[in-house]
Amino acid sequence: MKKVLLLTAIIVLAACGGVKKTQEALNTGNYVTAMNKAIKNLSENKTKKGNQEYITLLEEAFAKHAEREQQEIAFLQNDGNPANLENIYNRYLQLKQIQERIKPLLPLHINDEGRNAKFNFVNYDNKILATKDDLSEHLYENASSLLANAKYKADFRAAYDDLKYLQEINPGYKETVAKMDEAYNKGLEYVRVDIANQTEQIIPERLESELLDFNAFGIDNFWLQYHTNPLANVKYDYAMNLDFMEINVSPERVNETQIIKEKQIKDGWEYLLDTNGNVVKDSLGNKIKVDKMRTVTCKFFQFTQTKSAQIGAKVRFTDLNSGQEINAYPLSSQFVFEHVFANYQGDKRALEDDLLVFLNAREVPFPSNEQMVYDAGEDLKARLKGIVSKYQFN
């Protein structure tokens, strides 16, 4: 019984807490928050006795919110600034959306007062459409003016943002799509990419191709394009140079290590003898057997094939308009080829399991210098990708 009472108390407290927070939102002028909390609880169960207070809170918050919004809209309209149109449009939309969320809950009966809650719904459709027309015209004219008079790429990008928003609220308005394409193309920044080899080693074609595959770099920059094959009709804003400063490939080496191992192993059995040389028996008269142990020896010859490659490079970013180098980052990577195999002389039972595995291996051909450089470039690719994918020119 105590558990039931405790659970009931918790539920009541939680409900009171929700009503209290809704009341606080209403008292502080956060009418949308108050309405959201009330609508959420009434949507779950509008006839629940504990939700009665939400009805009156919703009624009051709705009336005060509508009054305040309409006053603010009137003020913005009287100001006459077309820059206010987006604000006005969004306020009308919000007013309509709140009404549409409340309508499915009606009627909402207030038991203590014996009446239904009153909501003065207004048809905002004509005002929304009229404001959208005015806003569309303003956005279109503003973007067109920017396109015609822009001096900087930032201006084209601002025009694109206006046109994109226009396309969202009023798809197909005049020549919005065509102007969006124009703004995008003029707002783009282009980066010319070059690779320079200042070493005496050949860079594998596959490595160079993958280093230039910027589609795999995950570059998240809408306004930036990297060109690894520069186009004659494009004026490039920046250059990215990847300079290979050094490529070192070590000689092929085979190192030999010799180990002698000894171990006692079981080699059959024999009867246990006492000090007089007599066979010892157990309590049942059975002769006692013990393991016969002997020491075995094995020479273990381990061979380690090694070859390494190191790459030293630098990536540089240059502003082609000023001719100034913006940033430079050193890059380095290494790859080590290592292969172990072994043979033995003697009794291999003297060897531990971790050595036995090498007896199954055989000598293998060393990778070519080209393959070594390519493998060393794997880490270089990851480092370059990390730099390029996060780099911001502005």
ROVONU-687913 format. One record per residue (C-alpha): chain; x, y, z. Coordinates in Angstrom, 1 decimal, decimal comma, padded with zeros to 4 digits. Last residue first. Layout:
<pts>
  ch      xx      yy      zz
   A       X       Y       Z
...
</pts>
This chain:
<pts>
  ch      xx      yy      zz
   A   039,1   032,6  -045,5
   A   041,1   029,8  -047,0
   A   039,7   027,2  -044,6
   A   041,5   023,8  -044,4
   A   039,6   021,0  -042,7
   A   039,3   018,5  -045,6
   A   042,7   019,6  -047,0
   A   044,7   019,0  -043,9
   A   043,2   015,6  -042,9
   A   043,3   014,4  -046,5
   A   047,0   015,2  -046,6
   A   047,7   013,2  -043,4
   A   045,7   010,2  -044,7
   A   047,4   010,3  -048,1
   A   050,8   010,5  -046,4
   A   050,0   007,4  -044,4
   A   049,3   005,5  -047,5
   A   052,3   007,0  -049,2
   A   054,7   004,7  -047,4
   A   052,9   001,8  -049,1
   A   053,4   003,5  -052,5
   A   057,1   004,1  -051,9
   A   057,6   000,5  -050,9
   A   055,7  -000,7  -054,0
   A   057,9   001,4  -056,2
   A   061,1   000,2  -054,5
   A   060,0  -003,4  -055,2
   A   058,8  -005,6  -052,4
   A   061,3  -008,2  -051,2
   A   060,6  -011,8  -052,4
   A   059,7  -014,2  -049,6
   A   061,7  -016,5  -047,4
   A   059,7  -019,3  -045,9
   A   057,3  -019,6  -043,0
   A   056,2  -022,8  -041,3
   A   059,3  -022,8  -039,0
   A   058,3  -019,3  -037,8
   A   055,3  -020,7  -036,0
   A   057,5  -023,0  -033,9
   A   059,1  -020,0  -032,2
   A   055,9  -018,9  -030,4
   A   055,2  -022,6  -029,5
   A   058,4  -023,0  -027,5
   A   061,3  -025,0  -029,0
   A   062,9  -028,1  -027,4
   A   060,6  -030,4  -029,3
   A   062,5  -029,1  -032,4
   A   065,2  -031,8  -031,7
   A   068,4  -030,8  -033,6
   A   069,0  -028,2  -036,3
   A   066,5  -025,5  -037,1
   A   064,9  -023,3  -039,7
   A   063,4  -019,8  -039,5
   A   061,2  -017,1  -041,2
   A   060,5  -013,5  -040,3
   A   059,2  -010,8  -042,7
   A   059,5  -007,0  -042,2
   A   058,6  -004,2  -044,6
   A   058,7  -000,8  -042,9
   A   056,7   002,1  -044,2
   A   057,3   005,7  -043,3
   A   055,5   009,0  -043,5
   A   056,2   012,7  -043,5
   A   054,3   015,9  -044,2
   A   055,3   019,5  -043,4
   A   052,6   022,1  -043,6
   A   052,7   025,4  -045,3
   A   050,4   028,4  -045,1
   A   049,4   031,6  -046,9
   A   052,1   031,9  -049,5
   A   051,7   035,4  -051,1
   A   051,2   036,0  -054,8
   A   048,5   038,5  -054,0
   A   045,8   037,2  -056,3
   A   047,3   033,7  -056,4
   A   046,9   033,2  -052,7
   A   049,3   030,3  -052,0
   A   048,8   027,1  -050,0
   A   051,8   024,8  -049,5
   A   052,0   021,0  -048,8
   A   055,4   019,7  -047,8
   A   057,0   016,3  -048,3
   A   059,3   013,8  -046,7
   A   058,8   010,1  -047,6
   A   060,5   007,2  -045,9
   A   060,9   003,6  -047,2
   A   062,0   000,5  -045,3
   A   063,3  -003,0  -046,0
   A   063,6  -005,9  -043,6
   A   063,9  -009,7  -043,9
   A   064,5  -011,3  -040,5
   A   066,1  -014,8  -040,3
   A   065,9  -017,0  -037,2
   A   068,1  -020,0  -036,8
   A   067,1  -022,3  -033,9
   A   069,6  -024,8  -032,6
   A   067,8  -027,6  -030,7
   A   068,6  -029,6  -027,6
   A   066,7  -032,4  -025,8
   A   067,0  -033,3  -022,1
   A   065,4  -036,6  -020,8
   A   062,6  -037,5  -018,6
   A   061,1  -041,0  -017,8
   A   057,7  -040,5  -016,4
   A   056,9  -042,6  -013,2
   A   055,2  -046,0  -012,8
   A   054,3  -047,5  -009,4
   A   053,9  -051,2  -009,2
   A   050,6  -052,2  -007,8
   A   050,4  -053,9  -004,4
   A   047,2  -052,1  -003,3
   A   049,0  -049,7  -001,0
   A   051,3  -048,7  -003,8
   A   054,4  -050,5  -004,9
   A   058,1  -049,5  -005,2
   A   060,4  -051,6  -007,4
   A   063,6  -052,5  -005,6
   A   066,9  -050,8  -006,3
   A   067,9  -050,6  -002,7
   A   067,2  -046,8  -002,6
   A   063,7  -047,4  -003,8
   A   062,8  -047,8  -007,4
   A   059,9  -046,2  -009,4
   A   059,1  -048,2  -012,5
   A   059,8  -046,6  -015,8
   A   058,1  -044,4  -018,4
   A   058,4  -043,0  -022,0
   A   060,4  -040,0  -023,0
   A   058,9  -037,0  -021,3
   A   060,7  -033,8  -022,2
   A   063,3  -031,6  -020,5
   A   064,1  -028,6  -022,6
   A   067,1  -026,9  -024,2
   A   067,2  -024,1  -026,7
   A   070,1  -022,7  -028,6
   A   069,4  -019,4  -030,4
   A   070,9  -018,1  -033,6
   A   069,9  -014,7  -035,2
   A   070,3  -013,9  -038,8
   A   069,6  -010,5  -040,4
   A   068,4  -010,3  -044,0
   A   068,6  -006,7  -045,5
   A   067,3  -005,1  -048,6
   A   068,7  -001,6  -049,0
   A   066,7   001,3  -047,7
   A   064,4   003,5  -049,7
   A   064,5   007,2  -049,2
   A   062,1   009,7  -050,8
   A   062,8   013,4  -050,2
   A   061,3   016,8  -050,8
   A   058,0   015,7  -052,5
   A   056,2   019,0  -053,0
   A   052,4   019,2  -052,8
   A   051,4   022,6  -054,1
   A   047,9   024,1  -053,5
   A   047,2   027,2  -055,5
   A   044,6   029,8  -054,8
   A   042,1   032,0  -056,6
   A   042,2   030,4  -060,0
   A   040,8   032,2  -063,1
   A   039,2   029,4  -065,1
   A   039,1   029,4  -068,9
   A   042,3   027,4  -069,3
   A   041,2   024,6  -067,0
   A   043,6   023,2  -064,4
   A   043,8   019,4  -064,1
   A   044,0   018,7  -060,4
   A   041,2   021,3  -059,8
   A   040,0   021,8  -056,3
   A   036,6   023,5  -055,9
   A   035,4   025,7  -053,0
   A   032,1   027,3  -052,3
   A   030,2   024,3  -050,9
   A   033,0   023,2  -048,6
   A   032,7   019,8  -047,1
   A   035,8   018,1  -048,5
   A   035,4   014,3  -048,0
   A   038,9   013,5  -049,4
   A   037,7   010,8  -051,7
   A   036,5   013,3  -054,3
   A   039,9   014,9  -054,0
   A   041,6   012,1  -055,9
   A   044,9   013,9  -056,5
   A   046,8   011,8  -053,9
   A   045,2   008,7  -055,3
   A   046,5   009,4  -058,8
   A   050,0   010,2  -057,5
   A   050,0   007,0  -055,5
   A   048,9   004,9  -058,5
   A   051,5   006,6  -060,8
   A   054,3   005,6  -058,4
   A   056,5   008,6  -057,6
   A   059,9   007,9  -059,1
   A   062,9   008,6  -056,9
   A   065,6   011,3  -057,5
   A   063,7   013,7  -055,4
   A   062,2   017,2  -056,1
   A   058,9   015,8  -057,3
   A   056,3   018,5  -057,7
   A   052,6   018,0  -057,5
   A   050,1   020,7  -058,5
   A   046,6   021,6  -057,4
   A   044,8   024,8  -058,6
   A   042,2   026,0  -056,2
   A   039,0   027,7  -057,4
   A   036,7   029,9  -055,3
   A   033,0   029,8  -056,3
   A   030,9   032,9  -056,0
   A   030,6   033,5  -059,7
   A   029,5   029,9  -060,4
   A   027,0   030,0  -057,5
   A   025,6   033,4  -058,4
   A   025,0   032,3  -062,0
   A   023,4   029,0  -061,0
   A   021,1   030,8  -058,5
   A   020,2   033,3  -061,2
   A   019,1   030,5  -063,5
   A   017,1   028,9  -060,6
   A   015,4   032,2  -059,7
   A   014,3   033,2  -063,2
   A   010,7   034,1  -062,2
   A   009,6   032,3  -059,1
   A   009,9   028,6  -059,7
   A   009,6   027,6  -056,0
   A   008,3   030,3  -053,7
   A   009,4   029,6  -050,1
   A   012,3   027,4  -050,8
   A   013,3   029,0  -054,1
   A   013,3   032,4  -052,4
   A   015,6   031,0  -049,6
   A   018,0   029,8  -052,3
   A   017,8   033,1  -054,1
   A   018,7   035,1  -050,9
   A   021,6   032,7  -050,2
   A   022,9   032,9  -053,8
   A   022,9   036,7  -053,6
   A   024,9   036,6  -050,4
   A   027,3   034,2  -052,2
   A   027,6   036,6  -055,1
   A   028,5   039,4  -052,7
   A   031,1   037,3  -050,9
   A   032,7   036,7  -054,3
   A   033,6   040,4  -054,4
   A   032,7   043,3  -056,7
   A   029,0   042,6  -057,1
   A   027,0   045,2  -059,1
   A   024,8   043,1  -061,4
   A   024,6   040,0  -059,2
   A   023,9   042,1  -056,1
   A   021,2   043,9  -057,8
   A   019,6   040,7  -059,0
   A   019,8   039,3  -055,4
   A   018,0   042,4  -054,0
   A   015,4   042,3  -056,7
   A   014,6   038,6  -056,2
   A   014,6   038,9  -052,4
   A   012,3   041,9  -052,5
   A   009,9   040,4  -055,0
   A   009,7   037,2  -053,0
   A   009,1   039,1  -049,8
   A   006,3   041,0  -051,4
   A   004,7   037,9  -052,7
   A   005,2   036,0  -049,5
   A   003,6   038,9  -047,6
   A   000,6   038,7  -049,8
   A   000,4   034,9  -049,4
   A   000,8   035,0  -045,6
   A  -001,7   037,9  -045,3
   A  -004,3   036,0  -047,4
   A  -003,8   032,8  -045,4
   A  -003,9   034,3  -041,9
   A  -007,4   033,2  -041,1
   A  -007,8   034,2  -037,5
   A  -008,6   031,9  -034,5
   A  -009,9   033,6  -031,4
   A  -009,5   030,7  -029,0
   A  -012,0   030,2  -026,2
   A  -011,9   027,3  -023,7
   A  -015,1   025,5  -023,3
   A  -017,4   026,3  -020,4
   A  -018,5   025,0  -017,0
   A  -016,0   027,2  -015,1
   A  -014,6   024,4  -012,9
   A  -014,8   021,8  -015,7
   A  -012,9   023,8  -018,4
   A  -013,8   021,9  -021,6
   A  -011,3   021,8  -024,5
   A  -013,3   021,4  -027,7
   A  -011,0   021,2  -029,5
   A  -007,7   019,3  -029,5
   A  -007,4   019,0  -033,3
   A  -007,6   022,8  -033,6
   A  -004,6   023,5  -031,3
   A  -001,9   022,5  -033,6
   A  -003,4   024,3  -036,6
   A  -003,6   027,5  -034,5
   A   000,0   027,2  -033,6
   A   001,0   026,8  -037,3
   A  -001,0   029,8  -038,3
   A   000,7   032,1  -035,8
   A   004,1   030,7  -036,8
   A   003,5   031,4  -040,5
   A   002,4   034,9  -039,8
   A   005,5   035,5  -037,7
   A   007,7   034,0  -040,5
   A   006,3   036,4  -043,1
   A   006,7   039,4  -040,8
   A   010,4   038,5  -040,2
   A   011,0   037,9  -043,9
   A   009,3   041,2  -044,7
   A   011,4   043,3  -042,3
   A   014,2   044,0  -044,9
   A   011,5   045,7  -047,0
   A   011,6   048,6  -044,5
   A   008,2   050,3  -044,2
   A   008,5   050,9  -040,4
   A   004,7   050,7  -040,3
   A   004,8   047,1  -041,4
   A   007,3   046,3  -038,6
   A   005,1   047,9  -036,0
   A   002,0   046,2  -037,3
   A   003,8   042,8  -037,1
   A   004,9   043,5  -033,6
   A   001,4   044,4  -032,5
   A   000,1   041,2  -034,2
   A   002,7   039,1  -032,5
   A   001,9   040,6  -029,0
   A  -001,8   040,0  -029,4
   A  -001,4   036,4  -030,7
   A   001,0   035,6  -027,9
   A  -001,3   037,0  -025,2
   A  -004,4   035,1  -026,5
   A  -002,5   031,8  -027,0
   A  -000,8   032,0  -023,5
   A  -004,2   032,6  -021,8
   A  -006,0   029,7  -023,5
   A  -003,0   027,4  -023,1
   A  -002,8   028,2  -019,4
   A  -006,5   027,6  -019,0
   A  -006,3   024,2  -020,7
   A  -003,1   023,2  -019,0
   A  -004,8   023,6  -015,6
   A  -007,3   020,9  -016,5
   A  -004,5   018,4  -017,1
   A  -004,8   016,7  -013,7
   A  -008,4   015,8  -014,4
   A  -007,5   013,9  -017,6
   A  -009,9   014,8  -020,4
   A  -007,1   016,2  -022,7
   A  -005,0   013,1  -022,6
   A  -001,7   012,8  -024,5
   A  -002,4   015,8  -026,7
   A  -003,3   017,8  -023,6
   A   000,2   017,3  -022,2
   A   002,0   018,3  -025,4
   A  -000,3   021,2  -026,1
   A   000,3   022,7  -022,7
   A   004,1   022,4  -022,9
   A   004,2   023,9  -026,4
   A   001,8   026,7  -025,4
   A   004,0   027,7  -022,5
   A   007,1   027,6  -024,7
   A   005,4   029,7  -027,3
   A   004,3   032,2  -024,6
   A   007,7   032,8  -023,1
   A   006,4   036,1  -021,6
   A   007,9   035,5  -018,2
   A   004,5   034,7  -016,6
   A   003,6   032,2  -019,3
   A   006,9   030,4  -019,0
   A   006,5   030,3  -015,2
   A   003,0   028,9  -015,6
   A   004,3   026,1  -017,9
   A   007,0   025,3  -015,4
   A   004,5   025,1  -012,6
   A   002,1   022,9  -014,7
   A   005,0   020,5  -015,4
   A   006,1   020,4  -011,8
   A   002,5   019,8  -010,6
   A   002,4   016,8  -012,9
   A   005,7   015,5  -011,6
   A   004,5   016,0  -008,0
   A   001,3   014,2  -008,7
   A   003,1   011,2  -010,3
   A   005,5   011,0  -007,5
   A   002,8   011,1  -004,9
   A   000,9   008,3  -006,7
   A   004,0   006,2  -006,8
   A   004,5   006,7  -003,0
   A   000,9   005,9  -002,3
   A   001,1   002,7  -004,3
   A   004,4   001,7  -002,6
   A   002,9   002,3   000,9
   A   000,0   000,0   000,0
</pts>
